[in-house]
Amino acid sequence: MTQHTTRILPDYDSAERPPWLVHGAKEALYAALQTEKSIDWSEFVVRACDEMAAAADGLPGFPGPGSDPPSAVGRQAGGGTHQLATRADARRERGGGAAVETCTPGGGFEVAMAAELLGGIATRAASPYDANDLCRTAFPRRWDSALDDAAADPHAALEPDPVLYDHSVTLRSVCEAEGPWPAGMYEALDAVMDLANFVGAASSLGLSLAHVAPSPVVWPPPEASSALDAARRDLDSALTGTLVSQHEHTAMLHSYLSARDNPDVPDPSPAESEQVEASVRDWYGSVVPAAVRLATATFAHAYEWASVDTDRWDPAVIAYAHTEAYLSIHHLRQITDSYDLTNGAVCSYAWWWCHDRRLDLAGLQELASTW
């Protein structure tokens, strides 16, 4: 297995990810989804590349109508002449300005477009339902015992829906049905996800769901990578170095939000507000970045293991790796949006995956046609 240094997605509105690039990729994805016929995974990726190329051909309109256009389009970093580079040449002949290298590192303009697009595509390949079903499949007895515990709790007054005991019924189908989620769903999900987080954190593999990974996979699972071990230590260190403990921060934050948003509760005092703001700044300055690095390293480790061909992006593998990454930081869910952080981890891996291969839109489209 290739060992990767944990690298994080460049910031929005940075030189590597200017706003027009991010918005352009989103628009390309929306356009690719607007089709009356059902299309498979590879066709969707190819179609999204076409839409991105069409949007790029429309430069200088990316930032929006009426705004100043970019003065140039960077040339392809990989081998061969891409059609977009040809379009850039044509624009220069019309007086569009000299070409410059943009959207570095490791690629330039066209590689950055492919990297941004693949990240957006990958985040749409996984859903919360995938995590729910994988966790229940991995820990079925813990799922059922959580339902039993909820039914036996005299303070809960909860009678779990019998459908939740039927493991032949997917949670996706249950959740997408009309009406509220069945009684007992929240309790059972918390139980299996907490267990999965504990198993992953204590495992030398760095994976909590290896036994339900999509096939075919390499067996036995590999040892946790050095990048993953380092990311775990970084998060542990960040958590022990905060101004207040995780339990205290959670309680203080929730109390503050309840008082602020509930008209029947006195507003927080200025001193309380300052304390919460200082704690939030502390957490977002140290813990949240460490959590993103851990989720990113976990996704990379899980994806590379579960994908026999590391040049192939398979939706089932993406969903599995996304779940592993989500579970790695599930214990922080009451403090931050762990699902959003996981999506950021997926985009980070996709971004560097393209840059490592110097893969532009044409290359991504050609590769996707074989998936």
Salt bridges, closest charged atoms under 4 A:
GLU43 OE2 - LYS37 NZ 3.26
ASP57 OD1 - ARG87 NE 3.54
ASP89 OD1 - ARG75 NH2 2.51
ASP89 OD1 - ARG92 NH2 2.38
GLU110 OE1 - HIS82 ND1 3.63
GLU116 OE1 - ARG17 NE 2.81
ASP130 OD1 - ARG172 NH2 3.34
ASP144 OD1 - HIS167 NE2 2.96
GLU176 OE2 - ARG172 NH1 3.44
ASP190 OD1 - ARG333 NE 4.00
ASP194 OD1 - HIS330 ND1 3.45
ASP194 OD1 - ARG333 NH1 3.27
ASP261 OD1 - ARG260 NE 2.91
GLU304 OE2 - HIS4 NE2 3.11
ASP311 OD1 - ARG357 NE 2.90
ASP314 OD1 - ARG312 NH2 3.92
ASP356 OD2 - ARG7 NH2 2.58
